[in-house]
Amino acid sequence: MSEEREIRETGGRADVYVTLPDERVLRAPLGVSVADVFRIAYPDEEDPPVAAVIDGELRELAYPLSRDVSATPVRMSDSDGMRIYSRSLSFLLVVVAAELFPAVPVHIDYSVPHGGYFCRVEGREPFTPEELAQIKTRMLQLVREDHEIVRQRLSPAEVRAQFAARGEESKGRQLLEREGDHLHVYVLNGVIDYFYGYMVPSTGVLKTFSLETFPKGFILRFPRRETPRRLSPPQRFTALREVFDEYGEWLSLLGMRDVGSLNEAVRDGHIDQVILVFEALHEKRIAEIAATVSHRRTEGTRLVFIAGPSASGKTTFSKRLAIQLLANGAHPYPLALDDYFLPRDELRVRFGENPDYDSLDALDVETFRGDLGRLMQGEPVTLPRYDFATGTRQRGPSIQLDRDQILLVEGIHGLNPNLSVDPSVSKAFRIFVSALTQLNLDIHNRVSTTDTRLIRRIVRDAHFRGYDATETLSLWENVRRGEKDNIFPYQEGADIMFNSALGYELAVLKPLIEPLLLQVRSSAGRIEAERLLALLRWFDPCRTETIPGNSILREFIGGSLFKEFTLLSRTAADTQRGTP
């Protein structure tokens, strides 16, 4: 009865309790924004919050609190945080450019290695250094004045009218294709735009950036996650720039301006032509690379390294290159660096219980160098085979290369100068393979090529390796860290780069990955899965029947002609046939 006497009606609460990761609990007025709570909880931080995870859901800092919650800050050093920061900074650039240079569309094209986006303008010459300085000065003024970035809900008709007035009818049409009776847009200083994903609450957060001149455009610089309040030193990316220019020419050839153009091809029944042309362009480029390698062979080059990050399509590229080399009269033999991993027991001594397979120290570099030297001298070598199930090295095939044969070495460390291949062994030719650029949503919304590779990997892991999407997502952060440390710093050292991206591929991957992402249940994994699902909603699904069996995409979706394809040295082939 005493408990019953303590139960009584009460008026509605006027406050909420916010539990932070460090177990602090803050009481705040009902309806307060997350930004106001974090301003008290995390004052004057070098790595400031730019969003929040509220009870397992990613939210903007402007999100109002109507109940008790657990709140975890999302900082600039987090992947979601840097996406939000760079997206908001892009909006600020678009707003200022529209104010100072009306009717001059700014295109945000692709990312640059040292943190930033290459941008260009349409309908006039690139901005001059003086004009860029003017834009930067105005952007900094809006940052100092801390203007609010407001999320607004509009009807499809209102959205279309806004973009038509700015001459961006294609963007308006694409937005109208989204399901629902409303759309969320953002407003800054009177300018309305749509950006895929959340924004910071106000311009005062966007303190660290720069604008730099660049051929045919300019670069909007922003920090990398590792140094959230400092711009990284500029890096040369001449080879990457050539790939980006080439891909832009491919898209122009096909009339592919954005994802809306791709969706039109799917609906109009022209997608088969798009697929075949993209595949033909890939084959043309691989044939060009093979011709270059063959020419280098006449100058003494018999060693080719093929490197690239996860899900870049290195395996299929290597086999297609080998076929093209055969067509050029060369006789390649493939060698996988992965077969030179140290036994797992030794790796645990070096790294602990969770070996870092992305580190050069995980390889038996000394044995690799010895085998390489003997192979290049035409001596017989018994190669290792690494068994990932047991973590042991097994005895592999015994081979002997002819004097004119080319050795194709595939592995993530192929560009790493610390591999220290003796130049006297053979002149090495290095190829970097990755999905380097992609068809964008529209002129302001990029499609990250990292996302393309992640989507490829999720589909491949589920199809061929028995991993569900949750497992692949949980490993991706470590994979990315290894790429940044061991692959990307050396990409400009490549003799040639190959862009494995296919402009149509996300339309193909969409129906394959959506069921996998919908099964993700972990909190962190679900946030990432929902982000990818939101991206894929922009794409109309595409069937796979007309994708050739030698396509790089077949490495991830199945049906590859190269599944059982192997290359033998001529000596090994003769032995297998019984030739003395």
Secondary structure, DSSP 8 states (H G I E B T S, - for coil): -HHHHH-------SEEEEE-TTS-EEEEETT-BHHHHHHHHSTT-SS-EEEEEETTEEEETT-B--S-EEEEEEETTSHHHHHHHHHHHHHHHHHHHHHHSTT--EEEEEE-TTSEEEEEESSS----HHHHHHHHHHHHHHHHHT-B-EEEEE-HHHHHHHHHHTT-HHHHHHHHTSSSS-EEEEEETTEEE--SS---SBGGG----EEEEETTEEEEE---TTSTTS-------HHHHHHHHHHHHHHHHHT--SHHHHHHHHHHT-HHHHHHHHHHHHHHHHHHHHHHHHHHHTTT--EEEEE--TTS-HHHHHHHHHHHHHHTT--EEEEEGGGGB--HHHHHHHH-SS--TTSGGGB-HHHHHHHHHHHHTT--EEEEEEETTTTEEEEEEEE---TT-EEEEESTTTT-GGG---TTT--EEEEEEE------SSSS----HHHHHHHHHHHHIIIII---HHHHHHHHHHHHHHHHHHTGGGGGG-SEEEE---TTHHHHHHHHHHHHHHT--SHHHHHHHHHHHHHHTTS-----TTS-TT-TTHHHHS--TTTT-----HHHHHHHHT--
